[in-house]
Amino acid sequence: MEKAGLPVYWENIGDPIQKGVKLPDWIKKIISAKAEEDLSYGYCDSKGLPDTRKYLAQLTNQRGGIQITPDDITFFNGLGDAIARVYSQISPESQILMPSPTYPAHSSAERSRIKREPLTYRLYPENNWLPDPDEIRQTLNENPNVVGILLINPDNPTGTVYRRETVQAFVDIAREFDLFVLVDEIYENLVYDGKMTRLCEVIGNDVPGIAMKGISKEIPWPGSRCGWLEYYNRNADPAFHAFCEKLDQCKMSEVCSTTLPQAVIPEIMSHSNYSALLESRCKTIAGRMKKLKSIIQDIPGVYLNNAGGAFYAIVFFDPQAFEVPEPTEVFSKERLAFYTHWVQPDDKTDLKFVYYMLAGFGICAVPLSGFNCPVPGFRITLLEETADRFTEMLLQLRASLLTLEDKRVPISSL
């Protein structure tokens, strides 16, 4: 499409740098100075730099919940690497119960391991994409081979920030069914509506848990490929202890994770400007969500989630009333050719609509079906740094959604 001279709004991937986010000079200076040190070019300890693990353990301990040591932290080459390792070390006969929708790195790793569709619990759009704890208990009663339960907080793709009582409910369920809790907290410092409750604050001293964290979204430095696991109550259960040992041995077989990004974490996160940087980013994301709501909230049959964290928005539809408009009625011949080339007869309805938006309106989004979700809809990002371009994208989004109501809206201006 771009080669044909047609604009594309890339709303499909959560890369802040791609969308124009600039690291402040003070962060670049810290990284540049550390790159001058020979240490940053060598191997580090297999579990990660001791000083950085000590710093991160102190951050967790300051939250007043469970207390950990540097040995409870292991670095990986990005959270994607950590996710793959976690699932790979679980027996194929066991299952992880995960949300629907869920981030594809989790669901694909689980699917690859067990060779079938993952076992899921529903997030309900009519209840701001919250789960039903009683339904989770019923699922666990019916599936005794579940060993762990996944929570993504703030959630991707929904952006939901889970209340303390919800996070506590997961801990209580894990205790009740003898599970470990796996929580993906990569967006923990990007909360603009609500209060972040971390697993470390509520897990207590008896339930095993793993928190997944990283720097790709908040600094942001996705190209650093720097993430880590925090093990909670590692010694509370022999099987869980052995599992954590296997994860560490996986990293030891690779020698270590990348040294430089680990080395700068303490100096960046303890810098006097860091809190203000996060606050500014959260305020900006909140403003974009507010603008999105103002643009599409009056369109009948179109629903928007009330996200409070991360930098995504979900637009979804009534499954009983949703159908893709006929593009031949509104598309130019050139745009219709793209749509016809991409769409396959057995594609999910929301995937067809994503292709419809891309071909006709230049918006590249991700269908909710791509997140293992039965509710038709799509996810876009709230990352575009150029205000005019973000407004352009929203107007194109509105135009595409209006065709659901009136399939004969002309697109001659596109």
N, C-alpha and C positions, 0 to 999 in steps of 0.2 A: 504493500500500500504506500509506504514511504517512497519507494522507487518510482511509483506512479504519480508522485506529487500530492498524495492525500495525507493529511495530518493524522497522527496517531497519538493518543493520550495513553501513556503506559501506566495503567492502574493495577497491574497484575502482580507486582512483586514488592515486598517490603524492604526496599533498599533506599534509605534516606539519601545516600550520596548520589545515586542515579537521578533523584528528583530535585537535586540542587542544594541539599543541606551542606553547609560549609563548617568544617571544624574550626573553632576559634584559634587565633594565633597562639594563645598560651598553651593549648593542647599540642599543637604542632611543634612548638619549641621544646616541650617536654620530651616528645617522641624523638625529635631531631638530636637533642642532647644525649639521650640514652643510646641512640644509634651510633654515637661517637665512641661509646665504650665497647671494648673488645668482648666483654661478657655477653652482649646481646647477639653475638654471632656464633656462640658455641652452644653445645647441649646444656640443658639444665637438668635438675633432678627429674626422674621419671614422673613423679606426681606433680611436679611444678616447682617454681622458685619458692624456697622456704619462706622468705620474707613476705612474698605476696600472699601465700597461703595463710601466714600468720595474720596479716592485715585483714584478709577477708573473714577469717574465723572471728576476729575481734568485732568486725561489723555485725556478724550474726549474733554474737554473744551480747552485744549492746542492746539488742532488741528485747532482752529480758526473758526469753523463752529458754529453749534447750541450749546447753553450752557445748561447744565443739572445740576440737583442737586442729592445728594445721594438718594433722594426719587424716582428718575426716574430709579433706578436700583433694580432688584430683582434677588436673587440667586436661582438656582435650582440644583437638584442632577444630574449634567451632562446636556449637551445640548440635549440629547435624551429626558430627562424628560421635559425640557423647550419646545421642539418641540411638544411633546404629549399634553402638557397643552395648548399651544397656539391654536392648531387645535381643541381641545376638547371644547373650549369655544366659538367657532363660530357656528352660527345657521346652522342646516343641510340644510336649503334652500339656504344658501350662499355658494360661492365657492372662493377658492384661485387659481389664475392663476399661474402656476408654470412651470419651464423649462422642456424640454425633450431633453437630459436625465436630471434626477434629482436624488439627494441622496434619497435612499429608505425610510429613516426615515420620510421625508416630504411627499412623495407620499403615503406611507402606512397609515400615520395618516390621510391624506385627504381622501383616499379611504375608510377607516374605518368609517369616519364621514358621508360622503355623500352617502355611499353604492353603489358607481359606480366608474368608472375610472376618475381620476382627469382631469381637464381641463388644457391643456398645450400650451405653445408656443415653437416653434422649435429653437434649437441651430443648426446652420448650419456648418457641418464639413468642407465644402469647404471654409468657411470664418472664419477659426480658432474657430469654435463653438461659434460664436457670434449670437445674436438674430436679428430679423428684427423689428424695432419699428413700422413700418407701419402695419406689420402683426399682431402685438400685439394689435394695435388700432382696427383693423378689428375684431379680436376675441372679444375684449371688447364690441364693438358695437353690436355684435351678442349675447352677454351673459350679460345682465344687472344685473344678480344676483351675479356677481363677486364683492367682497368687498376688496380684497387685492391682491397684486402681489409679488411673491417671486423671489429674486435674491440670488444666492450663489456666494460669491466673497471673495477669489479665489474659482473657481468652483470645485465641486466634482460631477462627476468624471473627468471632462475634464482638470482641472488645469488652465483654462483660467483666466487671471487677467484682469478684465474689465477696459477699459480706462475711464477717468473721464467723457467724453461725453456720454458714455453708461450708467453709473450710473445716470448721470444727466437726461438722457432720461427717465429712470424709474420714477424719481421724477416728471418730467413734465407730464408723462402719468398719474401718480397717481393723480396729481392735476387736470388734465383735466377730469378724470372720477370719481373723488371723492372717491379715494381708499386710503388704507394705504399701505406703503411699508414694506415688511418683508425681511430682509437681513440676511443671515447666513454668519458671518465673522469669523468662527472658525479658519481659516487659515490666518488671516489678517497679521501676522508677519512672514509668511513663503512665501515670494515673492522673487524669484531669477531672474526674467526677467520681467521688466516693473515696474510700480509704482502703489502702492496700493492706491485706492481712497475709503475711508470709507463713509458710508451713512451720518454720522454726518457732513461731510465736505460740502455736497451739498444739503442737504434736506431743508435748509431755515427755515422759521418760521411759515409755514402754512400747510405743508403736514404732516400728522401723520406717524410715522414709528416706527419700532422695529428692533433693531440690536441684533443678537444672538452671544454671545462670550463665550470663555472658555479657560481652561489651558491644556486640554488633549493632544493637538497636538504640542504646541510650547515649553512647559517646558522640555519635555513632561511628563504628569502625567495622563494618561487616567484612571487609577484606582482610582483617587481622586473623580471622578464623580462630577466635579465642573464646572458649567456653569452659565451664567447670561443673563438676558434681559436688554437692555437699551431702555427706552421709550423716543421717540422724539415727541415734540409738543403734549404732552399728553392732554393739555387743549384746543387745537385748534378745537376739534370736540367732542361734548358731547357723541356721540356713542362710539368713540374711547376711551375716558376717562373711560366710563363705562366698556369697554372691558378690559382695563388695571387693573381696580379695581377688576374685576372678577379673573384675573390671580393672583393678589396678594392674594385674598381671598383663592384661591386654595392652595397656599403655606402656608397660615396661618392655614389651616385645617390640614396640616402635621406638624405643629409647626415651622419647619425650615429646611434648608439644612445643610449638613455636615459642622461642624465648622472648623476643622483643616486646610483644604486646603484654605478656605477663609482667615484664619488668617495669612498665610504666603505670600499671593499674594503681598502686598505692599513691603515687604522686598526683595523678589526675584526680582520683576520687576524693583525696583529702585536700585538694586545692580550694582556696577560699571562693573561687568563682564557680565551682562545680554545681552546687545547689541551685544557684541562680540560672545556670545553663539549663538544668533539667526543668526548673519552674517555667522558664521562658518557652521551652519546647512544648511542655504540657499546655500552656496557655494558647499557643499557636494552634495546636491540634484541636483544642476545644473550640476555638473560633471557626475552624474549618468545618467541624461537625455541625455547629450551629448554622453556618451558611448552607450546608447541604440540606439540613432539615427545612430551612426556609424556602429552598428551591423546589423540593419535591413533595412536601408534606400534604399538599392539597390535591394530589393526584389520586383519584379513586382506585382502590384495589392494589395500591402500592404501599408497602410498609417498610419502615426504617427502624433498625434496632437502636436502643438507648445505650450506646456504648459509653464506657467511662475510662477505658484504658487502651493501651497499644495505639495503633494509628490506622485502624481499618473501620470501614462501615459496611454493614450488610443491608442490601435491599432485597426484600423477598415478597412473595405473592401467595395468594390463596391457591392451593393446589387444585381445587375443584373448578376454578374459574380462569386459570392462566393458560394462555396459548400464544404462540409466537405469531405476530402479524404476517401477512403475506407480503414478502418483500417486493414482488413484481409490481405491486400497486404504488410503491413509493420510492424505490431505488432507481438511480440512474443505471444504464446498461453496464457501465464499468464496475459500479459497486455490486450490482447483482451478480456479476461474474465471480467476484471474490466469494460472496456468500455461497453460491452454488458449488464452488470448488471445495469449500471447507466442510460443509454440512453433510453428514452421513445419515441415512434413514433411521438407524437405530440409536442415534445420539439422544441423550436425555434432553428434555424440553428446555431446561435452563441453559444447557450448553448451546443449544440452537439459538437461544436468545442472546447469549454472549457473542456468538458469531454474528448475529443480527446487529448488535450494537457496534461491533468492530467494523463490519463491512459498511454499514450505513452511516455511522456516526463517529467512527474513529476511536472508540473507547475500548481498550483492551482490559478486560476484567477477568475474574475467575468464577466459574459457576459453583454454586453451593454443592452440587453433586460431586465436585472435585474434592470436597471436604467430607465425603462419605455421609452426606446429609440428604434425607428424602424431601425436605422442603425446597421448592424451586426458588432460586434467587441467585444473587451474585455478590461478590466482595470487591470493593474498590479500596484504594489507599487514601489517606488524608495527608499526603506527603508533598504535594506539589508546592515548591517554594515561590514560584512566580505567581503573584496574586492574579494577574490578568489571565494567565493560562489556566489557573485553577477555576476561575469564573467561567472561562470558555468551556472547559470540560463539564462543569455542572450544567451549563445551558444545553450542551449537546446531550447530556444524560437526561435532562428533563424532556428534550425533544423526542428522544428514543422511547421514554416511558409514556409520553402522551400518545404515541401511536398504538399503545395497547388499548386506549379508549377510543381513538379515532384512527383507524388503520389507513385513512386516506390523507393524513397530514403530509403536505409536500415537503420534499427534502431538496428542492432545487437550489437552495442557498448553500448547501454543503459542498 
